[in-house]
Amino acid sequence: MLKILINCLLCMIISTVVLAAPYVPANPNQVLEKLPVSIQSSSTPLHTLRKSLSVQPNNLALAIKLAQLYIEQSREEGDPRYLGYAQAALSPWWKLAKPPVEVLVLRATLLQSTHHFEQSLADLANVLKLDPANGQAWLTRATILQVQGRYAEALKSCEPLHRLAPAIITLTCTTNIQHLNGQAKQSYNELKAAYEQNTDKNPAITIWVLTLLAEMANRLGDDVAAEQYFLAAIAIENPDSYLLGSYADFLLDKKRPQEVLKLLKTKTRVDPLLLRYAEALTMLRSDEAPAQIQTLKQTFAAATMRGDTVHQREQSRFELRLMNNPAQALALAKRNWQVQKEPADARVYLEAAIATKDNNAITIIKDWLTANQQQDAILNNLMATAQTTL
């Protein structure tokens, strides 16, 4: 059970991604892109499992193992294609009304990663009817409900973990939600104490906890502690794109763009990280900035043509900060707010509302902050600025 829950934790911190529609080239000899070495190598577990599954495409155990590896690979490399490969591995069962429980859990995980939240919750409900002791399902459900701002329901989904998971996982689940719902300082101190007392330093769990502690400290305005936790998490192993993006945002807020460039220089194939890289270049007035901005412009235009709404938060930020188009940024932020309500979503919404002097939009965020007793230094400072327009 612990290994399954750790795999789930890895899935929770996959950066925002989407399964893109396949591109069919006119020339069959055209080289579209070279696959990462990890896929090409005949010595990797991925290659071995892919080869076995190609021979036995209906072997459920093989498909499950391969899909789990692809999801982990997506987390490590920030590459959404791996999520498509995971879905392909599960294709014999993907559209079944009643697939095996293991497939239901993975399908819910993949649907969550592409922001099909209600479909994911429906799958998780079916899992929990069949297997109420499925810790991964409870944790995934808690995460989705938290992203949607449904904090009371999210906390209830953490409760079964008391009997299903190590204490550090359960406490991290609960404090992460309580921190956003009126107990910021208390939950931060509880998680900090639990981390310091925890003797099981599993890398995946440790990185998860340190990242959350860094974000909590940042919201509380403790810059020193936040940076210490960010750097401690990064030092453990090759950092994933979620951690890199979160630390890059911290550095951008502190007007330290040179450090952002150093942090992300080799990571710009991940669109959300390219966005932050371009912001740093723009802050430095670099000659490289226009080319990176043009790449992002094409990326977001392609997403719009596909009807992809997963990147609306990033696209809103792009329109506001790099394209100087606050009206479009606000329109995107409003649509994004209908789907997810995390502090980062509130921030881009509020920044766009301030830029356009949209009092109704400012009031929406103000009411949300008040209703949830949000204690966030960045959002509170923005709201203080916004009050001058109300």
Summary of the structure (lengths in Angstrom):
residues: 390
radius of gyration: 20.9
end to end distance: 51.4
largest distance: 65.8
contacts: 1271
relative contact order: 0.08
helix: 72%
strand: 0%
